[in-house]
């Protein structure tokens, strides 16, 4: 980029100084120095994702759909917070937005790849998900995607009761924008993938060859099958992007149905949003096949439900020798609970999610996807009869609809509830599951008996409140090295994500270096008496 010329007044002063000194050749040298200084102090935006001015496939619908890392410098004085828009102008001339993000603390200078928890996401132009929406352009030739960081003097006043679009955010920022920094990156989709709109959903007869057949819209039919299954969710939003090998199912891991109600044995973890986006999305193989040997499913996730919530095997952490979570009363009325990363997941049939459709719907439509790429269906087969379960992994080879052929799993109310092993070859997510979960605190207690557990939102302050009753004394911990004695009674664990200047202050502390999200936790009795100090956890 050519350096901007200094302001005319500066150039005049430099020229006058050169003449006065009798050194005419100094003029250009001093002017160039001034230009370099002006350039170095310019509000600027860069991205490590940029490759010679282009946006790689991994940040689009032809890859994992990661949001790129962004770094900016020399923000205007007085900046209170930032906002980010990613936009493009298609042939119809109507600006489209792939990324809408606001409420970014004023001390922020970097968004990591697949950043979550920094700022508040709005809604892009490609659907209702409040997240980065990877570009998936139509039509031939390169498209330019412009990333713009807005330095704002105050928080924008936004309309309540509806998702914030790019246009709404622009209007709200118009009078408070101190400066902008932009970065334009080009992307050209390969082959003929951009020439026509997406196809109609494939029929069951085409599912067998879906993984190797490319539709006129550029996506494999196997990818379309997964995408169509996610559209049935009424209890949370998951999105999918595909490459030639995997469907990447992305979400924040939280359903919209009731959570934690009815648990009778708990370690007092709570559900918070997770980062299952971009490269951290769930990898579902697009061409599953029965493997020569099975793979054990004794610990951790076995798949993901269509609402983006992980599905685990039935066992407690560490393996089935430690017990069955459902049999021990550790699951809520929806067959889910919060794990050690304060992540919500199912261990058996996701009944509350399934309630969003007639029971027969799940006979022929996947309720989730196993990590080996085979579909997970409801209790019955396509004929409406209780599904058979073989002695290999608890699935069967019967014909299926809306899913790959060869094998399928069905939920049941008998252990192991979903599957006992993988009949196909699992994606790397099985071995690398630990990288997906980031515990923010020590488990507060070893699981113990509770009653009347519910999770509600306090309308007065927005805190989530986990309520429970214990009929015996118990000891809890906040850090793992402290302890607090609690008598029998009713208790509240209150927690809320930290935002704004409070978040900026927390992240500036040495112990939170490299972290981007924080939550405040409060511990009280049902009468409001504090039982242990308030603490902030970050990741």
C-alpha positions in Angstrom: 0.0 0.0 0.0 1.4 3.4 -0.9 2.1 5.6 2.2 -0.3 8.6 2.5 1.3 11.9 1.8 1.6 14.3 4.7 -0.9 17.1 5.2 -0.2 20.0 2.8 0.5 22.3 5.8 3.2 19.9 7.1 4.8 19.7 3.6 4.9 23.4 3.4 6.6 23.7 6.8 9.1 21.0 5.8 9.9 22.8 2.6 10.4 26.1 4.3 12.7 24.5 6.9 14.7 23.0 4.1 15.1 26.3 2.3 16.0 28.1 5.5 18.7 25.6 6.1 20.0 25.8 2.6 19.5 22.1 2.1 16.8 21.6 -0.6 17.3 17.8 -0.7 16.2 17.5 2.9 12.6 18.2 1.9 11.7 14.9 0.4 13.6 12.9 3.1 11.7 14.8 5.9 8.4 14.4 4.0 9.0 10.7 3.7 9.8 10.4 7.4 6.6 12.2 8.3 4.6 10.0 6.0 6.1 6.9 7.6 5.3 8.2 11.1 1.7 9.0 10.0 1.4 5.5 8.5 2.7 3.8 11.7 0.1 5.7 13.8 -2.8 4.9 11.6 -5.7 2.9 12.9 -4.9 -0.4 11.1 -6.3 -3.9 10.9 -4.5 -7.1 9.9 -5.1 -10.8 10.0 -2.8 -13.8 10.1 -5.5 -15.6 8.0 -4.7 -13.4 5.0 -2.7 -15.2 2.3 -1.5 -12.7 -0.3 -4.7 -10.8 0.0 -7.0 -13.9 -0.1 -9.2 -15.6 2.3 -8.4 -19.4 2.6 -11.0 -22.1 2.2 -10.8 -22.9 5.9 -12.7 -19.7 6.7 -15.5 -20.4 4.2 -18.2 -23.0 3.7 -15.7 -25.1 1.7 -13.7 -25.7 4.9 -14.2 -25.7 8.6 -15.8 -22.3 8.6 -13.5 -20.8 11.2 -13.7 -17.1 12.0 -10.3 -15.5 11.3 -8.0 -14.0 13.8 -8.0 -10.1 13.7 -5.5 -7.7 15.1 -5.8 -3.9 15.2 -3.5 -1.1 16.4 -3.5 2.6 17.1 -7.2 3.0 17.9 -8.4 6.6 18.3 -8.1 8.2 21.7 -11.3 7.9 23.7 -12.3 4.5 22.3 -14.8 2.9 24.7 -15.5 -0.3 22.8 -15.2 -1.8 19.3 -17.4 -3.5 16.8 -16.6 -5.7 13.8 -18.5 -6.2 10.6 -17.5 -8.5 7.7 -19.4 -7.6 4.6 -19.5 -8.2 0.8 -21.5 -6.6 -2.0 -22.9 -9.2 -4.4 -24.0 -8.4 -7.9 -27.5 -7.2 -6.7 -25.7 -4.4 -4.9 -27.3 -5.2 -1.5 -24.6 -5.4 1.2 -24.5 -8.8 2.9 -22.9 -9.4 6.3 -21.1 -12.6 7.4 -20.0 -11.4 10.8 -21.7 -9.0 13.2 -19.9 -8.5 16.5 -20.3 -5.6 19.0 -19.6 -4.8 22.6 -15.9 -5.7 22.3 -14.1 -4.1 25.3 -12.1 -1.0 24.5 -8.8 -2.6 25.7 -9.1 -5.4 23.2 -6.6 -5.4 20.3 -7.0 -9.0 19.1 -9.6 -11.6 18.3 -8.3 -15.1 18.2 -9.2 -17.6 15.5 -12.7 -19.0 16.3 -13.0 -16.4 19.1 -15.9 -16.8 21.4 -17.0 -14.8 24.4 -15.4 -11.5 23.3 -18.2 -9.1 22.5 -21.8 -9.9 21.6 -22.6 -11.6 18.3 -25.3 -10.3 16.0 -27.1 -12.0 13.1 -25.5 -12.1 9.7 -27.4 -12.2 6.4 -27.2 -16.0 5.9 -29.6 -17.3 8.5 -30.6 -16.9 12.1 -27.4 -18.1 13.9 -25.8 -15.5 16.1 -22.2 -16.4 15.1 -19.7 -16.0 12.3 -21.4 -17.1 9.1 -18.7 -18.5 6.7 -19.0 -17.0 3.2 -20.5 -19.4 0.6 -20.7 -17.2 -2.5 -22.7 -17.9 -5.6 -21.7 -16.9 -9.1 -18.3 -17.1 -10.8 -15.2 -15.1 -10.1 -13.5 -13.6 -7.0 -15.6 -12.0 -4.2 -14.1 -9.4 -1.9 -14.9 -9.7 1.8 -14.3 -6.6 3.8 -13.5 -6.7 7.5 -14.1 -3.4 9.4 -13.3 -2.6 13.0 -15.2 0.4 14.4 -13.8 2.3 17.3 -16.7 3.7 19.3 -16.9 6.5 21.8 -19.7 4.7 23.7 -21.8 1.6 23.5 -24.4 1.7 20.7 -28.0 1.9 21.7 -29.6 -1.0 20.0 -33.3 -2.0 19.6 -34.5 -4.6 22.1 -36.4 -7.8 21.3 -34.8 -8.7 18.0 -31.5 -9.9 16.7 -28.9 -7.2 15.8 -28.2 -7.2 12.1 -25.4 -5.5 10.3 -27.7 -2.7 9.1 -29.1 -2.1 12.6 -25.6 -2.0 14.1 -24.4 0.5 11.5 -27.3 2.9 12.2 -26.7 2.7 15.9 -22.9 3.4 15.5 -23.3 6.3 13.0 -22.9 9.1 15.6 -20.4 7.4 17.9 -17.8 6.1 15.5 -14.3 7.6 16.2 -12.6 5.8 13.4 -12.5 2.6 11.3 -9.9 0.2 10.1 -10.5 -2.1 7.2 -9.1 -5.2 5.5 -10.3 -6.6 2.2 -9.7 -10.3 1.4 -10.7 -12.0 -1.9 -12.0 -15.5 -2.2 -12.8 -17.6 -5.3 -14.7 -20.8 -5.0 -13.2 -23.7 -7.0 -14.9 -25.5 -9.9 -18.6 -24.9 -10.7 -19.6 -24.8 -7.0 -20.7 -21.2 -7.1 -22.7 -21.2 -10.3 -26.1 -22.4 -9.1 -28.2 -22.4 -5.9 -28.2 -25.3 -3.5 -30.3 -28.3 -4.6 -33.4 -29.9 -3.1 -32.7 -32.4 -0.4 -31.6 -35.8 -1.7 -33.9 -38.8 -1.5 -33.1 -41.9 0.5 -32.1 -43.7 -2.8 -29.3 -41.3 -3.3 -27.9 -41.4 0.2 -25.6 -44.3 -0.5 -23.5 -42.3 -3.0 -24.0 -39.0 -1.4 -20.5 -38.7 -0.1 -19.0 -38.8 -3.5 -21.7 -37.0 -5.5 -21.4 -33.3 -5.8 -24.6 -31.3 -6.2 -25.0 -28.4 -8.6 -24.8 -26.1 -5.6 -21.2 -27.3 -4.9 -21.9 -29.3 -1.7 -21.7 -33.0 -1.5 -25.1 -34.7 -1.0 -23.7 -36.1 2.2 -23.2 -32.6 3.5 -26.7 -31.6 2.5 -28.1 -34.6 4.4 -26.4 -33.4 7.6 -27.4 -29.8 7.0 -31.1 -30.8 6.5 -31.0 -32.9 9.7 -30.0 -29.8 11.7 -32.9 -27.8 10.4 -35.3 -30.0 12.5 -34.0 -28.7 15.8 -36.5 -26.6 17.8 -34.2 -26.5 20.9 -31.0 -24.8 19.8 -29.1 -23.7 16.6 -26.3 -25.7 15.1 -24.7 -24.9 11.8 -22.6 -27.1 9.4 -19.8 -26.5 7.0 -18.2 -29.3 4.9 -14.9 -30.1 3.2 -14.3 -33.3 1.2 -13.9 -35.4 4.4 -16.0 -34.0 7.2 -19.1 -32.1 8.1 -18.2 -29.6 10.8 -21.2 -29.2 13.2 -20.8 -25.9 15.1 -22.7 -24.6 18.1 -22.3 -23.1 21.6 -23.3 -26.4 23.1 -26.4 -25.1 24.9 -29.9 -26.2 24.2 -32.9 -23.9 24.7 -34.9 -26.5 26.5 -34.9 -26.8 30.3 -31.6 -28.0 31.8 -30.6 -29.5 35.1 -34.1 -30.0 36.5 -34.6 -33.2 38.4 -31.0 -34.2 39.1 -30.7 -36.2 42.4 -26.9 -36.6 42.5 -24.6 -33.7 41.5 -21.1 -32.3 41.6 -22.6 -28.8 41.3 -21.2 -28.0 37.9 -23.3 -25.6 35.8 -24.0 -25.2 32.0 -22.1 -22.4 30.3 -21.5 -21.7 26.6 -18.8 -23.7 24.9 -16.7 -23.0 21.8 -17.7 -25.7 19.3 -17.1 -23.3 16.4 -14.8 -23.3 13.4 -11.9 -25.7 13.8 -13.3 -26.7 17.1 -16.6 -27.8 15.6 -17.6 -31.5 15.7 -16.1 -33.5 12.8 -18.6 -36.0 11.3 -17.1 -38.2 8.5 -19.1 -37.8 5.3 -18.3 -41.2 3.9 -18.8 -43.6 6.8 -18.1 -47.3 6.3 -18.1 -50.4 8.5 -14.5 -50.8 9.8 -12.6 -54.1 10.1 -12.5 -53.6 13.9 -14.7 -51.7 16.2 -13.5 -48.7 18.4 -14.3 -48.5 22.1 -16.7 -45.8 23.3 -16.0 -46.0 27.0 -15.4 -42.4 27.9 -16.4 -39.0 26.6 -18.4 -37.9 23.6 -19.8 -40.4 21.0 -21.6 -37.8 18.8 -23.5 -34.6 18.6 -27.3 -34.0 18.6 -28.9 -31.9 15.8 -29.2 -29.0 18.3 -25.5 -28.9 18.7 -25.3 -30.5 22.1 -22.7 -33.3 22.5 -23.9 -36.9 23.2 -21.7 -38.8 25.6 -21.5 -42.5 26.4 -23.4 -43.5 29.5 -20.4 -43.7 31.8 -19.0 -41.4 34.4 -15.7 -39.7 33.6 -12.9 -42.2 33.6 -14.9 -45.1 32.2 -17.8 -47.4 32.8 -16.1 -49.0 35.8 -17.0 -45.7 37.6 -20.7 -46.1 37.1 -23.6 -45.2 34.8 -24.7 -41.6 35.0 -28.3 -42.3 34.4 -28.5 -45.1 36.9 -26.8 -43.0 39.5 -29.4 -40.2 39.1 -26.9 -37.7 37.8 -29.0 -36.8 34.7 -31.8 -34.3 34.4 -35.3 -34.9 33.0 -33.8 -34.5 29.5 -31.0 -37.0 30.0 -28.3 -34.4 30.2 -26.2 -32.6 32.8 -23.2 -30.3 33.1 -19.7 -31.9 33.0 -16.4 -30.8 34.5 -15.9 -28.1 31.9 -19.3 -26.8 32.9 -20.5 -28.1 29.5 -24.0 -29.4 29.0 -24.2 -32.8 27.3 -26.6 -35.8 27.0 -25.7 -39.3 28.1 -28.9 -41.0 26.8 -31.8 -40.2 24.5 -32.2 -36.4 24.3 -35.9 -36.6 25.1 -36.6 -32.9 25.5 -35.0 -32.2 22.1 -37.0 -35.1 20.6 -40.2 -33.6 22.0 -40.0 -30.9 19.4 -41.2 -33.3 16.7 -43.8 -36.1 16.6 -42.3 -39.3 18.0 -42.5 -41.0 14.6 -40.3 -38.3 13.0 -37.2 -39.7 14.6 -37.8 -43.2 13.0 -36.7 -41.8 9.7 -34.7 -38.6 10.6 -31.5 -38.5 12.5 -31.6 -37.0 16.0 -27.8 -36.8 16.0 -24.6 -38.0 14.4 -22.1 -40.4 15.8 -18.4 -39.5 15.5 -17.9 -42.3 12.9 -20.4 -40.6 10.5 -23.3 -43.0 11.0 -26.7 -41.5 12.0 -28.4 -41.8 15.4 -32.2 -42.3 15.1 -35.0 -42.6 17.6 -36.3 -45.7 19.3 -37.9 -47.3 16.2 -36.8 -48.3 12.8 -38.2 -46.9 9.5 -41.2 -49.3 9.8 -42.1 -47.9 13.2 -41.1 -51.0 15.0 -38.7 -51.0 18.0 -35.3 -51.0 16.3 -33.1 -54.1 16.5 -29.7 -53.8 18.2 -26.9 -56.2 17.2 -24.4 -57.6 19.6 -21.5 -55.7 18.0 -22.1 -52.0 18.8 -25.8 -51.9 19.5 -26.9 -50.7 16.0 -28.1 -52.4 12.9 -27.6 -52.6 9.1 -31.3 -52.1 8.2 -32.1 -49.6 5.4 -32.4 -46.0 6.6 -33.8 -42.7 5.3 -32.0 -39.3 5.3 -28.7 -40.8 6.3 -25.7 -42.8 5.0 -26.4 -46.5 4.4 -24.4 -49.4 5.9 -25.2 -48.9 9.6 -27.2 -46.8 12.1 -27.7 -46.4 15.8 -30.9 -46.1 17.7 -31.5 -44.7 21.2 -33.0 -47.0 23.8 -33.8 -46.7 27.5 -31.5 -49.6 28.4 -27.7 -49.1 28.8 -25.7 -48.2 26.8 -28.6 -46.0 25.6 -27.0 -44.9 22.3 -24.1 -47.1 21.3 -21.6 -49.5 22.9 -18.8 -49.0 20.4 -18.2 -47.4 17.0 -18.9 -49.6 14.0 -17.2 -47.2 11.7 -13.9 -45.3 12.0 -14.3 -42.3 14.4 -13.1 -38.8 13.5 -10.1 -37.3 15.3 -12.6 -35.8 17.8 -12.7 -39.0 19.7 -9.0 -39.0 20.5 -8.8 -35.2 20.7 -11.9 -34.7 22.8 -9.9 -33.0 25.6 -9.0 -30.1 23.4 -12.6 -29.2 23.0 -13.3 -28.6 26.6 -11.8 -26.0 28.8 -12.6 -26.4 32.5 -12.7 -23.1 34.3 -12.8 -24.4 37.9 -12.1 -27.4 40.1 -15.2 -29.7 40.5 -16.8 -28.0 43.6 -17.7 -31.3 45.3 -17.6 -35.0 44.7 -21.1 -36.1 43.5 -23.6 -36.3 46.4 -27.3 -36.6 46.9 -29.5 -33.5 46.2 -33.1 -32.8 45.6 -35.4 -30.2 44.1 -32.6 -29.1 41.6 -33.6 -26.5 39.0 -31.9 -24.0 36.8 -33.7 -20.6 36.3 -32.8 -17.1 35.3 -33.1 -14.3 37.8 -35.1 -11.7 35.9 -33.8 -8.9 38.2 -30.1 -9.2 37.3 -29.8 -11.8 34.5 -27.9 -14.3 36.7 -28.4 -18.0 36.1 -29.4 -19.7 39.4 -28.8 -23.4 40.1 -31.1 -24.2 43.0 -30.9 -27.4 45.0 -31.5 -28.9 48.5 -29.2 -31.1 50.5 -30.4 -33.2 53.4 -26.9 -33.5 54.9 -23.9 -31.3 55.4 -21.3 -31.1 52.6 -18.0 -29.4 52.0 -17.4 -27.4 48.8 -14.3 -25.8 47.2 -13.8 -22.7 44.9 -10.2 -23.3 43.9 -9.4 -26.8 44.9 -7.1 -25.7 47.7 -9.8 -24.1 49.9 -12.9 -25.6 51.5 -16.2 -24.4 52.9 -18.5 -26.2 55.3 -22.2 -26.2 54.4 -25.0 -27.5 56.6 -28.0 -29.3 55.4 -30.4 -26.9 53.6 -31.3 -25.1 50.3 -28.6 -23.4 48.2 -28.2 -21.3 45.2 -25.2 -21.1 42.8 -25.5 -17.9 40.8 -23.4 -17.2 37.8 -23.3 -14.8 34.9 -20.9 -14.0 32.0 -18.8 -10.9 32.6 -18.9 -8.1 29.9 -17.7 -4.6 29.3 -15.2 -2.8 31.4 -15.4 -5.4 34.2 -14.3 -8.0 31.7 -11.4 -5.8 30.5 -10.2 -5.3 34.1 -10.3 -9.0 34.8 -8.5 -10.0 31.7 -5.7 -7.5 32.5 -4.8 -9.5 35.6 -1.7 -11.6 35.2 -3.5 -14.9 36.2 -5.9 -14.4 33.3 -3.3 -13.7 30.6 -4.3 -15.2 27.3 -8.0 -15.7 28.3 -11.0 -14.1 26.8 -14.1 -15.0 28.8 -15.0 -14.7 32.5 -17.9 -15.6 34.7 -18.9 -14.3 38.1 -20.0 -16.9 40.6 -22.0 -16.3 43.8 -22.8 -18.9 46.4 -25.7 -18.3 48.8 -28.4 -20.1 50.8 -32.0 -19.8 49.5 -32.4 -17.0 52.1 -29.6 -15.0 50.4 -26.8 -15.6 53.0 -23.3 -15.9 51.5 -21.8 -19.4 51.9 -18.4 -18.8 50.3 -16.7 -15.8 48.6 -17.8 -14.5 45.2 -15.2 -15.6 42.6 -14.6 -14.9 38.9 -13.5 -17.8 36.7 -11.9 -17.1 33.3 -10.8 -19.1 30.3 
